[in-house]
Structure formats: C-alpha cells, structure tokens
Amino acid sequence: MDSLASVVAFVHAVEQQSYVAAARVGGVSPSAIGKAVARLESRLGVRLFNRTTRSISLTEEGAVLYERYKRIIDDMEDAEATILQSRERPRGRLRVSVPHIVGHHLLMSILPAFAERFPEIELDIDFDDKVIDLVAEGLDVVVRSGELADARLIARHLGDQHFVVCGSLDYFKRHGRPDTPDDLSQHACIHFKYPSSGRVAPWAFRAPYERLLLPRSLAFNNTDAGLRAAQDGLGLAHLPVYAAAPHMGAGTLVPVLTSFMVPLGALSLVWPSNRQLSPKVRAFVDFVVKNFGARPDAFRPAPSL
C-alpha cells in the first residue's frame, strides 16, 4: 500500500508540476508528496525529477515511469467505473474535442437535449481543427475526420463526409457557372488549410478530376470563414454538406458540379482503447451517435441536393 501511495503521489506531482498543487489534489501535505516521491526514487535508484526552487520537470527515467504508472491508475479507475456502471448515473467532467465545423453545425444543436438528460455531466469542450493526441492531452472522447491510424484508439462511425462546391447568386451572375471541374481554372476558389500543417485540403471530385490544380484565390484555416466568403461572393467554396445545406435552403448559396462529387473521409467518435467506457463517456457516445443518425440530411451525397 505504501508503494501505491508513492505511485499516486508521483503521478499527481507530474500532472500538477508542483508538490504543493499535488498535495491539494491528493488531500495531503506537500511534505508527504515529497517524501513519497523520495521513497520511490530510493527504491528504484534513479532520480525522477529535475528540481529547482520554482519548478520540477521529469527526467528521462521519470517520463518512462509516468507513462506506465498513469496507465495503471487509469486502468484502476476504469475497473471501478465498470463495477459501478450498472448503478451509477453518468456524472463528472467530460473532456471532448471536436473540429470547429462539426461543433458549430452538428454538435451545438444537440447539446441542450444532452444537458437536460444528463445534468450531472460537466461538459468541457474544445473546438480545435488540429489532430490532437487525446491520450497525452487527457481527453475522454474526440470527433475525428478520416482514417484512424493509432492502435491505442477505438472509433465509432458517425457518417461519411460529403462535400459540395457552392457560391452565391451574385458570384454566378458575374462569372457564370462551371460545367465541369476543369472549368474551375477560370474561377476564384476558396480553400480550407489544415491548421496543424498548413496543407490545403483536396476537393472531393471523382476520377479523373481528383488531382486538379485549382486556383488558390483565398485560403482559410477555418471552414466557417470560407463559407462566409462564398456567401459574400468572393469565390466558390468546397464545404461539408451539413454546413452548406441550410444556406442553400435559404438561397444564399447555390450548389454546382454535384454530379462530380464523391465522399471524402468519415466522421468518427474516438476514445482510448485501454479504457472501459465510463458511464459518462458511454452516455455521450450513444447520445451523439443516435442524434447524428437522426440527421440524414447532414450526410447526404451532393448529387441528391
């Protein structure tokens, strides 16, 4: 038991980057945290922290140990959650990360119903278009686009992503409409660039148009900015159907080239594979899957528009 206390004290110290803060989390004194870490270092015969008068940082050995110990503590918490799951109401802080466009156009509309159904879940949601290491960041669940390459993760499919090329009526009055993707070389094109790499996202055309070199009239790292630019007549934007459809219905955007479009990737809910689903994560996953599934318009292929 003393060894386990040292492990917990060490993990708290790493995550809080301070013995004082770790003591608050653990409900003990700072000296107790320091002594527990010292006992652990003595037993292992290595130094786990580089210490200064103002801060602590992990040594190489400490970093290796933290990754393993954190996994053990997570497994212990998940084991308890599994036992309690059948009788516990979903509760506690739930850390979620979603791309901006998904958050604004799909998630926000269902949050009121989720909050009413699960009032004891404290949602902490980040809107972020960068690819995040959810294990390292301590996230519970994220929405991801594209293929899942990390073996540490489990995914639940939400729907295939369909895109549409669209512009404003004013733009088409001034520049005409393209009949094929090749015609886009004569048009202003509004692109999305990935925030993490700056790479411009491809447009989802079927062969032989999948590798077109399109004019780069405007590029944004935010899809809503591209949507607004298209509405303002600045060019043609390549947008997810679920983002563009309400504006097409209102007449502020007009779709073109729909017969040339193909699906591009998929949306998935993702969580770490080394954890049992806690009640709060299961509640969120099941609720999002059910409610996104009730929105077939959000994942309609472009040719059906």
Phi and psi in degrees as a GROMACS rama.xvg file:
@    title "Ramachandran Plot"
@    xaxis  label "Phi"
@    yaxis  label "Psi"
@TYPE xy
-64.6746  -37.3823  ASP-2
-63.8484  -42.1829  SER-3
-63.9959  -39.7423  LEU-4
-62.0376  -38.3209  ALA-5
-66.0445  -39.8806  SER-6
-62.5233  -47.752  VAL-7
-62.488  -42.1702  VAL-8
-62.5752  -41.6393  ALA-9
-62.4361  -46.1651  PHE-10
-63.5786  -42.4079  VAL-11
-62.3135  -41.0637  HIS-12
-63.6962  -40.0316  ALA-13
-63.3767  -47.8657  VAL-14
-71.9736  -30.8085  GLU-15
-93.5811  -13.7987  GLN-16
57.3059  30.0185  GLN-17
-168.535  135.596  SER-18
-66.305  -35.6175  TYR-19
-65.9804  -47.1522  VAL-20
-66.459  -38.391  ALA-21
-63.2324  -36.4585  ALA-22
-64.1886  -38.825  ALA-23
-63.9524  -42.1666  ARG-24
-65.7846  -41.2371  VAL-25
-85.2599  -7.95633  GLY-26
69.6324  32.1373  GLY-27
-130.984  -176.873  VAL-28
-86.8008  155.031  SER-29
-56.5877  -36.3325  PRO-30
-65.8447  -32.1606  SER-31
-66.2519  -39.0754  ALA-32
-63.511  -46.4015  ILE-33
-60.8015  -42.9075  GLY-34
-66.9871  -38.9705  LYS-35
-63.9707  -43.0304  ALA-36
-65.3052  -40.6049  VAL-37
-61.4832  -41.0382  ALA-38
-63.352  -39.2826  ARG-39
-65.567  -43.74  LEU-40
-63.0744  -40.3215  GLU-41
-64.7197  -42.428  SER-42
-66.5309  -35.8043  ARG-43
-88.666  -19.8694  LEU-44
73.1854  27.0929  GLY-45
-137.14  160.167  VAL-46
-92.7984  128.829  ARG-47
-96.193  -25.2192  LEU-48
-126.674  145.219  PHE-49
-91.7201  120.238  ASN-50
-111.853  138.958  ARG-51
-125.783  -179.568  THR-52
-69.4202  -17.7883  THR-53
-115.217  -18.7738  ARG-54
-153.562  166.778  SER-55
-129.11  148.166  ILE-56
-143.172  152.581  SER-57
-73.6212  140.825  LEU-58
-78.7824  175.026  THR-59
-61.2268  -43.1192  GLU-60
-65.2092  -38.7141  GLU-61
-62.8756  -38.7445  GLY-62
-64.0158  -42.2098  ALA-63
-62.7039  -45.0581  VAL-64
-65.8889  -40.7932  LEU-65
-60.2803  -44.7206  TYR-66
-58.1296  -42.254  GLU-67
-72.6258  -45.3136  ARG-68
-65.5123  -38.1846  TYR-69
-62.2309  -39.7784  LYS-70
-63.3899  -40.6664  ARG-71
-62.9335  -45.482  ILE-72
-64.9714  -40.6885  ILE-73
-60.5188  -41.5759  ASP-74
-64.4729  -38.4545  ASP-75
-63.3941  -44.0468  MET-76
-65.1196  -39.2137  GLU-77
-67.806  -35.9886  ASP-78
-62.178  -43.155  ALA-79
-65.6938  -40.6781  GLU-80
-62.8568  -36.9225  ALA-81
-64.3162  -41.7171  THR-82
-66.7874  -39.683  ILE-83
-82.4319  -11.937  LEU-84
-56.9141  -40.7653  GLN-85
-66.6768  -23.121  SER-86
-120.562  -1.21902  ARG-87
-100.867  134.806  GLU-88
-71.928  142.121  ARG-89
-57.6375  127.127  PRO-90
-154.656  168.03  ARG-91
99.8907  176.671  GLY-92
-76.9094  131.006  ARG-93
-120.494  114.261  LEU-94
-93.9877  121.711  ARG-95
-128.086  144.653  VAL-96
-129.533  132.768  SER-97
-136.781  150.037  VAL-98
-61.6702  149.935  PRO-99
-52.5632  -48.5567  HIS-100
-65.6689  -37.7473  ILE-101
-69.214  -42.7121  VAL-102
-61.1462  -48.0879  GLY-103
-70.6036  -39.3001  HIS-104
-100.698  -16.4933  HIS-105
-123.09  -45.8813  LEU-106
-77.0471  -43.4654  LEU-107
-57.2353  -35.926  MET-108
-68.5958  -21.6914  SER-109
-103.074  -5.80304  ILE-110
-62.6299  -40.1303  LEU-111
-57.2737  -42.8104  PRO-112
-67.0084  -37.2891  ALA-113
-65.3784  -45.8564  PHE-114
-62.2844  -35.9105  ALA-115
-70.1305  -37.2415  GLU-116
-78.1055  -33.45  ARG-117
-125.759  70.8303  PHE-118
-67.3146  -17.2658  PRO-119
-92.4821  -0.370468  GLU-120
-91.138  125.255  ILE-121
-96.3642  104.331  GLU-122
-79.2443  130.067  LEU-123
-126.051  98.9985  ASP-124
-113.071  127.455  ILE-125
-103.33  131.178  ASP-126
-94.4268  115.219  PHE-127
-152.708  127.177  ASP-128
-89.4096  -5.76351  ASP-129
-79.1118  151.95  LYS-130
-75.8906  120.186  VAL-131
-109.9  140.161  ILE-132
-80.4041  96.8592  ASP-133
-68.7094  -25.0541  LEU-134
-68.7305  -48.2448  VAL-135
-67.4671  -33.767  ALA-136
-84.5027  -6.66432  GLU-137
72.8882  26.5718  GLY-138
-82.1421  148.521  LEU-139
-85.1103  -41.6216  ASP-140
-156.711  145.173  VAL-141
-133.66  158.562  VAL-142
-99.4523  126.048  VAL-143
-121.665  150.419  ARG-144
-111.47  136.628  SER-145
97.7241  -167.906  GLY-146
-75.9435  150.028  GLU-147
-98.1077  111.079  LEU-148
-103.174  -9.53836  ALA-149
-94.014  116.901  ASP-150
-67.8784  -14.3772  ALA-151
-78.4957  -3.15897  ARG-152
-117.494  152.491  LEU-153
-117.426  141.942  ILE-154
-124.663  147.529  ALA-155
-121.515  121.154  ARG-156
-68.5206  132.377  HIS-157
-102.222  -39.1379  LEU-158
166.179  155.294  GLY-159
-73.2323  143.015  ASP-160
-89.7366  123.147  GLN-161
-112.665  143.588  HIS-162
-120.658  161.247  PHE-163
-141.678  142.872  VAL-164
-95.0233  127.99  VAL-165
-148.479  161.276  CYS-166
-151.419  179.493  GLY-167
-87.7353  158.964  SER-168
-59.7918  -38.6705  LEU-169
-61.9579  -41.3102  ASP-170
-61.9217  -45.4576  TYR-171
-68.6858  -30.1494  PHE-172
-63.8333  -35.6656  LYS-173
-84.5972  -30.6614  ARG-174
-123.472  -5.80819  HIS-175
77.4277  172.423  GLY-176
-106.639  140.993  ARG-177
-73.8275  141.224  PRO-178
-95.1484  -29.1258  ASP-179
-137.228  162.123  THR-180
-56.7274  -29.2953  PRO-181
-60.5133  -29.894  ASP-182
-67.7217  -15.1743  ASP-183
-64.7703  -16.5372  LEU-184
-63.4204  -17.7914  SER-185
-102.84  12.4519  GLN-186
-124.691  157.582  HIS-187
-77.6541  126.253  ALA-188
-115.449  133.559  CYS-189
-105.851  121.414  ILE-190
-111.611  156.543  HIS-191
-102.701  131.845  PHE-192
-115.906  139.586  LYS-193
-69.3534  127.688  TYR-194
-61.2613  -31.962  PRO-195
-74.9646  -29.3654  SER-196
-123.158  -19.2321  SER-197
79.0921  -0.414144  GLY-198
-71.9836  138.937  ARG-199
-80.3866  132.255  VAL-200
-70.1706  142.187  ALA-201
-71.9684  161.072  PRO-202
-98.4435  142.923  TRP-203
-89.3103  66.2544  ALA-204
-96.4985  149.033  PHE-205
-74.7615  164.209  ARG-206
-60.7424  143.164  ALA-207
-98.0975  29.244  PRO-208
-105.893  11.0373  TYR-209
-74.3829  -14.1272  GLU-210
-120.915  34.9348  ARG-211
-66.579  143.337  LEU-212
-93.2585  102.668  LEU-213
-94.4535  150.188  LEU-214
-57.6277  138.785  PRO-215
-106.181  75.6662  ARG-216
-72.4454  -40.3822  SER-217
-144.377  145.356  LEU-218
-140.157  131.898  ALA-219
-126.161  152.411  PHE-220
-96.5394  22.2736  ASN-221
-145.06  123.941  ASN-222
-66.3872  -36.973  THR-223
-62.82  -32.2622  ASP-224
-65.7997  -40.5341  ALA-225
-65.2054  -38.2656  GLY-226
-61.1565  -46.6307  LEU-227
-63.2958  -40.432  ARG-228
-62.8528  -38.3956  ALA-229
-66.2559  -41.9919  ALA-230
-61.304  -33.1685  GLN-231
-83.0548  4.40234  ASP-232
82.0723  19.0995  GLY-233
-84.3878  -8.48971  LEU-234
157.123  -168.511  GLY-235
-101.441  133.583  LEU-236
-114.925  149.079  ALA-237
-104.325  106.632  HIS-238
-126.152  150.827  LEU-239
-60.786  141.659  PRO-240
-56.5436  -40.1569  VAL-241
-67.1083  -21.7911  TYR-242
-85.9766  -36.2539  ALA-243
-85.6031  -29.8189  ALA-244
-55.3003  -45.644  ALA-245
-60.5761  -34.4876  PRO-246
-78.2732  -30.1823  HIS-247
-67.9464  -39.2995  MET-248
-63.2138  -32.9925  GLY-249
-83.8153  -8.74141  ALA-250
86.703  4.83428  GLY-251
-87.0105  -12.4611  THR-252
-133.319  144.462  LEU-253
-124.672  126.852  VAL-254
-78.6362  148.089  PRO-255
-137.828  162.843  VAL-256
58.7518  26.2741  LEU-257
-63.2417  -30.925  THR-258
-72.3148  -9.50797  SER-259
-99.3594  -1.67668  PHE-260
-87.5449  148.399  MET-261
-132.634  159.818  VAL-262
-60.4106  149.022  PRO-263
-134.251  95.5631  LEU-264
75.6785  -174.472  GLY-265
-143.027  158.698  ALA-266
-98.4508  137.121  LEU-267
-139.576  150.744  SER-268
-91.3392  133.789  LEU-269
-130.569  139.78  VAL-270
-147.124  162.912  TRP-271
-63.4166  139.269  PRO-272
-78.3126  -16.8457  SER-273
-87.0019  11.6771  ASN-274
-127.006  140.407  ARG-275
-68.8326  149.215  GLN-276
-69.2331  118.205  LEU-277
-72.2935  161.661  SER-278
-55.6522  -38.9163  PRO-279
-69.3907  -38.9178  LYS-280
-69.5001  -44.0705  VAL-281
-60.0284  -41.892  ARG-282
-60.6992  -44.3356  ALA-283
-67.5549  -46.2041  PHE-284
-60.4037  -50.5032  VAL-285
-63.0118  -38.8501  ASP-286
-67.1689  -44.7323  PHE-287
-66.4409  -44.375  VAL-288
-59.6782  -45.3558  VAL-289
-63.3622  -45.1201  LYS-290
-77.0397  -33.8189  ASN-291
-68.6367  -35.9646  PHE-292
-65.364  -23.7848  GLY-293
-83.2021  4.25141  ALA-294
-117.892  63.3555  ARG-295
-59.8178  -24.6577  PRO-296
-63.5659  -25.877  ASP-297
-71.043  -22.7398  ALA-298
-122.073  30.2876  PHE-299
-72.4271  139.73  ARG-300
-65.179  148.004  PRO-301
-58.4849  -39.8364  ALA-302
-60.8471  -18.8766  PRO-303
-84.4105  -6.2736  SER-304
